[in-house]
Amino acid sequence: MHKSVVVVLTLASLTQAQTGPPLTLPDAVAIALKNHPQILAATNTAAAAGQRVIEAKSAYYPSLNADITGVQSANQQDRIGAGSLNSSRLLTRNGDGVEVDQLITDLGRTKNLVANSRLQAQASDQSTQAARYDVILHVNQAFFGVAEANALIEVAQQTVSARQTLADQVNALYKAQLKSEIDLSFAQVNVSEAKLILIRAQDALKQSYADLARAMGEDNVVEYTLSAPGMPAAPPPDAQALIGEAVRNRPELRELKLRYEAAQKFEEAESDLKRPTVSMVGVAGAIPYLDEQPRVTPRGYEALAINVEIPIFNGHLFTARRKAAHYEALASDQRLRDVQQQVEHGVRAAWSSAATAYQRIPVTEELVGQAQLALKLAEGRYNLGLASIVEITQAQLALTQAQIEDVNARYDYQSAYAALQYTIGALR
């Protein structure tokens, strides 16, 4: 009698339900998009790329600098004798002025650099979108993982309850000397195995909650009460039509296409290095104090100059930079080709996995029905004394395995369908 009380208490502790705040899949996705560090990092990277467009365009605008100079000369007769070609006298003076530099033309280099930076910024936006899709996929997989773990716990709890009921019946028959001790031992072992299944399912649920918290970008693990969505539609009959959709929609491909175009613009900009650059320089200012006796220098000054810089020879520097940019563009093109092949392969693999998972669902449903019928027949034969306890325990085990397979098939398909939607760029 004491043993039976212990069994009831242990069963109650194993089947204790945990409740938490409700959570739907759209809610989980919304939380992840708001909090996940992967998305926040990609957003900041894209913002930084946007500022580099402004950096490149700054060459179109004049630069204005103010100068304030004070010089104390030790000897008014000194002149600069070293360094640049300069014969200025070292006079004690104060001077204030401004200098304006304005690019007139570099024959296309700045234009190509601006185009490069703009394309890089657009590529960074696509990288942010790709990060969003990655996070959404992980949220879907983690969400269905928690839902599957909860469903497996229900199966395990039902298994424990059914096997405990049988064990109690056999115990009563054993006390009435209608069943042997061997039957009782088999029934009790069966209950223990069911409890181990439940313990493992509960551990898997805790791990699944941890995975969901990570996918949502949360610092703490919350054991939500999930509201799982319905079963998605069947996958398409073949993957060929999905490949074109993936090539059009996947942000990774759009990003690499933009980076390839940006590399081409940078190659053009590097080719423009050999062209002349025309710029304008203007200066103006005043010299309110000048220790010059007698003073012949005017108190103010202004000047305007046009400068044309023509590259002649620099040790093949510009040629090497142009060739390096050309090879980088070729590498970008091959990276795009490689990722496109990966995307096409991923679509085919995801479609195959989804189709297989979908086909498993009716098979596992039929398997559960057959296992339930087999258990019912085994119980009838056992009650009539036509079968041993081993037949019942085997039938119970077959039913448990069938129910687990059915749960796995259903949630495997939901996860596989989400992965398929991800591969074609349709997961939102």
C-alpha positions as CSV (number, residue, x, y, z in Angstrom):
1,M,0.0,0.0,0.0
2,H,2.9,2.3,0.8
3,K,4.4,1.6,-2.6
4,S,1.2,2.6,-4.4
5,V,1.0,5.9,-2.5
6,V,4.6,6.7,-3.6
7,V,3.7,6.0,-7.2
8,V,0.7,8.3,-7.1
9,L,2.8,11.2,-5.6
10,T,5.6,10.7,-8.2
11,L,3.0,10.7,-11.1
12,A,1.5,13.9,-9.8
13,S,4.8,15.6,-9.6
14,L,5.7,14.5,-13.1
15,T,2.4,15.7,-14.7
16,Q,2.4,19.1,-12.9
17,A,1.4,21.7,-15.6
18,Q,3.2,24.9,-16.1
19,T,1.4,28.0,-17.3
20,G,2.9,31.2,-18.7
21,P,1.9,34.3,-20.7
22,P,0.2,33.5,-24.0
23,L,2.3,33.8,-27.2
24,T,1.3,33.5,-30.9
25,L,3.8,33.0,-33.7
26,P,3.2,36.5,-35.1
27,D,3.8,37.9,-31.6
28,A,7.1,36.0,-31.3
29,V,8.2,37.3,-34.7
30,A,7.4,40.9,-33.8
31,I,9.4,40.6,-30.5
32,A,12.3,39.2,-32.4
33,L,12.3,41.9,-35.0
34,K,12.3,44.5,-32.3
35,N,14.9,43.0,-30.0
36,H,17.2,40.6,-31.8
37,P,20.8,41.9,-31.8
38,Q,21.5,40.4,-35.2
39,I,18.8,42.7,-36.7
40,L,19.9,45.7,-34.7
41,A,23.6,45.2,-35.7
42,A,22.6,44.9,-39.4
43,T,20.4,48.1,-39.1
44,N,23.3,50.1,-37.7
45,T,25.7,48.8,-40.4
46,A,23.2,49.9,-43.0
47,A,22.9,53.3,-41.4
48,A,26.7,53.6,-41.4
49,A,26.8,52.7,-45.1
50,G,24.2,55.5,-45.8
51,Q,26.6,58.0,-44.2
52,R,29.4,56.9,-46.6
53,V,27.2,58.1,-49.5
54,I,27.4,61.6,-47.9
55,E,31.1,61.2,-47.4
56,A,31.6,60.5,-51.2
57,K,29.3,63.4,-52.2
58,S,31.2,65.8,-50.0
59,A,33.8,66.2,-52.8
60,Y,31.2,68.1,-54.9
61,Y,31.0,70.9,-52.3
62,P,33.6,73.5,-51.4
63,S,35.7,73.1,-48.3
64,L,36.1,76.3,-46.2
65,N,38.9,76.7,-43.7
66,A,39.7,79.6,-41.4
67,D,43.3,80.3,-40.4
68,I,44.7,82.4,-37.6
69,T,48.4,82.8,-37.6
70,G,50.8,84.5,-35.2
71,V,54.5,84.6,-35.8
72,Q,57.3,85.9,-33.5
73,S,60.5,86.2,-35.3
74,A,63.8,86.2,-33.5
75,N,65.6,88.0,-36.3
76,Q,63.7,90.1,-38.8
77,Q,66.4,89.5,-41.4
78,D,65.9,85.7,-41.3
79,R,64.5,83.8,-44.3
80,I,63.4,80.2,-44.6
81,G,66.3,78.2,-46.1
82,A,65.3,74.6,-45.9
83,G,62.4,72.4,-47.0
84,S,60.1,73.6,-49.8
85,L,61.1,76.2,-52.3
86,N,60.3,79.2,-50.2
87,S,62.0,82.6,-49.7
88,S,59.6,84.1,-47.3
89,R,60.9,86.4,-44.7
90,L,60.3,85.5,-41.0
91,L,58.4,88.6,-39.9
92,T,56.6,89.1,-36.6
93,R,53.0,89.3,-37.5
94,N,49.3,88.4,-36.9
95,G,47.2,87.2,-39.7
96,D,43.6,86.0,-40.2
97,G,42.2,84.5,-43.3
98,V,40.1,81.9,-45.0
99,E,40.8,79.4,-47.7
100,V,38.2,77.9,-50.1
101,D,38.9,74.7,-52.1
102,Q,36.4,73.6,-54.8
103,L,36.7,70.6,-57.1
104,I,35.7,71.6,-60.6
105,T,36.0,68.3,-62.3
106,D,37.9,65.0,-62.0
107,L,36.3,63.7,-65.2
108,G,34.0,61.1,-63.5
109,R,36.0,59.7,-60.6
110,T,33.8,61.3,-57.9
111,K,30.7,60.4,-59.8
112,N,31.7,56.7,-59.8
113,L,32.7,56.8,-56.2
114,V,29.3,58.2,-55.2
115,A,27.6,55.6,-57.3
116,N,29.7,52.9,-55.6
117,S,28.8,54.1,-52.1
118,R,25.1,54.4,-53.0
119,L,25.1,50.8,-54.3
120,Q,27.0,49.6,-51.2
121,A,24.3,51.3,-49.0
122,Q,21.6,49.6,-50.9
123,A,23.4,46.3,-50.5
124,S,23.6,46.9,-46.8
125,D,19.8,47.4,-46.7
126,Q,19.4,44.0,-48.4
127,S,21.8,42.5,-45.8
128,T,19.5,43.9,-43.1
129,Q,16.5,42.2,-44.8
130,A,18.5,39.0,-45.0
131,A,19.1,39.2,-41.2
132,R,15.4,39.7,-40.7
133,Y,14.6,36.6,-42.7
134,D,17.2,34.6,-40.8
135,V,15.7,35.6,-37.5
136,I,12.2,34.9,-38.6
137,L,13.2,31.4,-39.7
138,H,14.8,30.7,-36.4
139,V,11.8,32.0,-34.5
140,N,9.5,29.7,-36.6
141,Q,11.7,26.7,-35.9
142,A,12.1,27.4,-32.2
143,F,8.3,28.1,-31.9
144,F,7.4,24.8,-33.5
145,G,10.1,23.1,-31.4
146,V,8.4,24.3,-28.2
147,A,4.9,23.3,-29.5
148,E,6.3,19.9,-30.5
149,A,7.9,19.4,-27.0
150,N,4.6,20.3,-25.4
151,A,2.7,17.8,-27.6
152,L,5.3,15.1,-26.7
153,I,4.7,15.8,-23.0
154,E,1.0,15.3,-23.5
155,V,1.7,12.0,-25.2
156,A,4.1,11.0,-22.3
157,Q,1.6,12.0,-19.7
158,Q,-1.1,10.0,-21.4
159,T,1.3,7.1,-21.6
160,V,2.1,7.3,-17.9
161,S,-1.5,7.5,-17.0
162,A,-2.5,4.5,-19.1
163,R,0.3,2.3,-18.0
164,Q,-0.3,3.3,-14.3
165,T,-3.9,2.3,-14.7
166,L,-2.9,-1.1,-16.1
167,A,-0.3,-1.5,-13.3
168,D,-3.0,-0.8,-10.7
169,Q,-5.3,-3.3,-12.2
170,V,-2.6,-6.0,-12.3
171,N,-1.7,-5.2,-8.7
172,A,-5.3,-5.7,-7.7
173,L,-5.4,-9.0,-9.6
174,Y,-2.1,-10.0,-8.0
175,K,-3.5,-9.4,-4.5
176,A,-6.5,-11.5,-5.4
177,Q,-4.0,-14.2,-6.6
178,L,-5.4,-14.0,-10.1
179,K,-2.2,-12.8,-11.7
180,S,1.4,-13.7,-11.1
181,E,4.2,-11.5,-9.6
182,I,5.8,-11.6,-13.1
183,D,2.8,-9.8,-14.6
184,L,3.0,-7.2,-11.8
185,S,6.8,-6.7,-12.4
186,F,6.3,-6.2,-16.1
187,A,3.5,-3.7,-15.5
188,Q,5.6,-1.7,-13.0
189,V,8.6,-1.7,-15.4
190,N,6.3,-0.4,-18.1
191,V,5.3,2.5,-15.8
192,S,8.9,3.3,-15.0
193,E,9.8,3.4,-18.7
194,A,6.8,5.8,-19.3
195,K,8.1,8.1,-16.6
196,L,11.5,8.2,-18.1
197,I,9.9,9.2,-21.4
198,L,8.1,12.0,-19.6
199,I,11.2,13.2,-17.9
200,R,13.1,13.3,-21.2
201,A,10.2,15.2,-22.8
202,Q,10.2,17.8,-20.0
203,D,13.9,18.3,-20.4
204,A,13.4,18.7,-24.2
205,L,10.8,21.3,-23.4
206,K,13.1,23.4,-21.2
207,Q,15.8,23.3,-24.0
208,S,13.1,24.3,-26.5
209,Y,12.1,27.3,-24.4
210,A,15.8,28.3,-24.2
211,D,16.0,28.1,-28.0
212,L,12.9,30.2,-28.4
213,A,14.3,32.9,-26.1
214,R,17.5,33.0,-28.1
215,A,15.6,33.2,-31.4
216,M,13.5,36.1,-30.0
217,G,16.5,37.9,-28.8
218,E,15.4,37.8,-25.2
219,D,17.8,37.9,-22.2
220,N,15.6,35.7,-20.0
221,V,13.8,32.5,-20.7
222,V,10.0,32.7,-20.4
223,E,7.9,29.6,-20.5
224,Y,5.0,30.9,-22.7
225,T,1.7,29.2,-23.3
226,L,1.8,28.9,-27.1
227,S,-1.1,29.3,-29.5
228,A,0.1,27.2,-32.4
229,P,-1.1,28.1,-36.0
230,G,-2.9,25.6,-38.1
231,M,-1.3,23.2,-40.5
232,P,0.0,24.9,-43.6
233,A,-1.1,23.9,-47.1
234,A,0.6,21.1,-49.1
235,P,3.9,21.9,-50.8
236,P,3.9,22.5,-54.6
237,P,4.2,19.4,-56.8
238,D,7.7,20.3,-57.9
239,A,10.5,22.7,-57.0
240,Q,11.3,24.2,-60.5
241,A,8.8,27.0,-60.2
242,L,10.1,27.9,-56.7
243,I,13.6,28.4,-57.9
244,G,12.7,31.4,-60.1
245,E,10.8,32.9,-57.2
246,A,13.8,32.4,-54.9
247,V,16.2,34.0,-57.4
248,R,13.9,37.1,-57.6
249,N,13.2,37.4,-53.9
250,R,16.2,36.3,-51.8
251,P,17.8,39.4,-50.3
252,E,21.2,37.7,-50.2
253,L,21.2,37.6,-54.0
254,R,20.0,41.1,-54.3
255,E,22.8,42.2,-52.0
256,L,25.5,40.4,-54.0
257,K,24.1,41.8,-57.2
258,L,24.3,45.3,-55.8
259,R,27.8,44.7,-54.5
260,Y,28.9,43.5,-57.9
261,E,27.5,46.6,-59.5
262,A,29.3,48.7,-56.8
263,A,32.6,46.9,-57.6
264,Q,32.2,47.7,-61.2
265,K,31.7,51.4,-60.4
266,F,34.7,51.4,-58.1
267,E,36.7,49.8,-61.0
268,E,35.6,52.7,-63.2
269,A,36.6,55.2,-60.5
270,E,40.0,53.7,-60.2
271,S,40.4,53.9,-64.0
272,D,39.6,57.6,-63.7
273,L,42.7,58.2,-61.5
274,K,44.8,58.6,-64.7
275,R,42.7,61.5,-65.8
276,P,43.4,65.2,-64.9
277,T,41.8,66.9,-62.0
278,V,40.8,70.5,-62.1
279,S,40.2,72.4,-58.9
280,M,40.0,76.0,-57.7
281,V,41.6,77.6,-54.6
282,G,40.7,81.0,-53.2
283,V,42.2,82.8,-50.3
284,A,41.4,86.1,-48.5
285,G,42.4,87.6,-45.3
286,A,43.9,90.5,-43.3
287,I,47.3,91.2,-41.6
288,P,46.3,93.7,-38.9
289,Y,49.8,93.7,-37.3
290,L,53.1,93.4,-39.1
291,D,56.5,94.4,-37.7
292,E,57.9,95.7,-40.9
293,Q,59.8,99.0,-41.0
294,P,58.8,100.6,-43.2
295,R,55.6,98.7,-43.9
296,V,55.1,98.0,-47.6
297,T,52.9,94.9,-47.2
298,P,49.2,95.6,-47.7
299,R,46.9,95.0,-44.7
300,G,44.6,92.7,-46.7
301,Y,45.0,90.0,-49.3
302,E,43.0,87.9,-51.7
303,A,43.8,85.5,-54.5
304,L,42.1,83.0,-56.8
305,A,43.8,80.1,-58.6
306,I,42.9,77.3,-60.9
307,N,44.9,74.2,-60.6
308,V,45.1,71.4,-63.1
309,E,46.8,68.2,-61.9
310,I,47.9,65.8,-64.6
311,P,49.2,62.4,-63.6
312,I,52.3,61.4,-65.5
313,F,54.1,58.7,-63.6
314,N,53.8,57.3,-60.1
315,G,55.5,53.9,-60.2
316,H,52.5,52.1,-61.8
317,L,50.4,52.9,-58.7
318,F,47.2,53.8,-60.6
319,T,47.5,50.9,-63.0
320,A,47.8,48.5,-60.1
321,R,44.8,50.0,-58.3
322,R,42.7,49.7,-61.5
323,K,43.7,46.0,-61.9
324,A,43.0,45.3,-58.3
325,A,39.6,46.8,-58.6
326,H,39.0,44.7,-61.7
327,Y,39.9,41.5,-60.0
328,E,37.7,42.4,-57.1
329,A,34.8,42.9,-59.4
330,L,35.4,39.5,-61.0
331,A,35.5,37.9,-57.6
332,S,32.2,39.6,-56.7
333,D,30.6,38.2,-59.8
334,Q,31.7,34.7,-58.9
335,R,30.5,35.1,-55.3
336,L,27.1,36.0,-56.7
337,R,27.1,32.9,-59.0
338,D,28.1,30.7,-56.1
339,V,25.4,32.0,-53.8
340,Q,22.8,31.6,-56.5
341,Q,23.8,28.0,-56.9
342,Q,23.5,27.6,-53.2
343,V,20.0,29.1,-53.2
344,E,18.8,26.9,-56.0
345,H,20.2,23.8,-54.2
346,G,18.6,25.0,-51.0
347,V,15.2,25.3,-52.6
348,R,15.4,21.8,-54.0
349,A,16.5,20.4,-50.7
350,A,13.8,22.3,-48.7
351,W,11.1,21.3,-51.1
352,S,12.1,17.6,-50.8
353,S,12.2,17.8,-47.0
354,A,8.7,19.5,-46.9
355,A,7.2,17.0,-49.4
356,T,8.6,14.0,-47.4
357,A,7.4,15.5,-44.1
358,Y,3.9,16.1,-45.6
359,Q,3.7,12.5,-46.8
360,R,4.5,11.2,-43.4
361,I,1.4,12.8,-41.8
362,P,-1.3,10.4,-43.1
363,V,1.0,7.4,-42.6
364,T,1.6,8.2,-38.9
365,E,-2.1,8.9,-38.5
366,E,-2.9,5.4,-39.8
367,L,-0.1,4.0,-37.7
368,V,-1.7,5.5,-34.5
369,G,-5.1,4.0,-35.4
370,Q,-3.6,0.6,-36.0
371,A,-1.6,0.7,-32.7
372,Q,-4.7,1.7,-30.8
373,L,-6.6,-1.2,-32.3
374,A,-3.7,-3.6,-31.5
375,L,-3.6,-2.4,-27.9
376,K,-7.4,-2.8,-27.5
377,L,-7.2,-6.4,-28.9
378,A,-4.2,-7.2,-26.6
379,E,-6.1,-5.9,-23.5
380,G,-9.1,-8.0,-24.5
381,R,-7.0,-11.1,-24.9
382,Y,-5.2,-10.5,-21.6
383,N,-8.4,-10.0,-19.7
384,L,-9.7,-13.3,-21.2
385,G,-6.4,-15.0,-20.2
386,L,-5.5,-15.7,-23.8
387,A,-2.3,-13.5,-23.8
388,S,0.5,-12.6,-21.5
389,I,1.4,-9.2,-20.0
390,V,4.2,-9.0,-22.5
391,E,1.8,-8.7,-25.4
392,I,0.1,-5.7,-23.7
393,T,3.4,-4.0,-22.9
394,Q,4.5,-4.4,-26.5
395,A,1.2,-3.0,-27.7
396,Q,1.5,0.0,-25.4
397,L,5.1,0.6,-26.5
398,A,4.0,0.5,-30.2
399,L,1.2,3.0,-29.5
400,T,3.6,5.4,-27.7
401,Q,6.0,5.2,-30.6
402,A,3.3,5.7,-33.1
403,Q,2.0,8.8,-31.2
404,I,5.5,10.2,-31.0
405,E,6.0,9.7,-34.7
406,D,2.7,11.4,-35.4
407,V,3.6,14.4,-33.3
408,N,7.1,14.6,-35.0
409,A,5.6,14.3,-38.4
410,R,3.2,17.2,-37.9
411,Y,5.7,19.6,-36.4
412,D,8.5,18.5,-38.7
413,Y,6.2,19.5,-41.6
414,Q,5.5,22.9,-40.1
415,S,9.2,23.6,-39.6
416,A,10.0,22.2,-43.1
417,Y,7.3,24.4,-44.7
418,A,8.7,27.4,-42.9
419,A,12.2,26.5,-44.2
420,L,10.8,26.2,-47.7
421,Q,9.2,29.6,-47.5
422,Y,12.5,31.0,-46.3
423,T,14.4,29.6,-49.2
424,I,12.1,31.3,-51.7
425,G,12.2,34.6,-49.9
426,A,8.5,34.4,-48.9
427,L,8.8,33.9,-45.1
428,R,7.3,37.0,-43.3
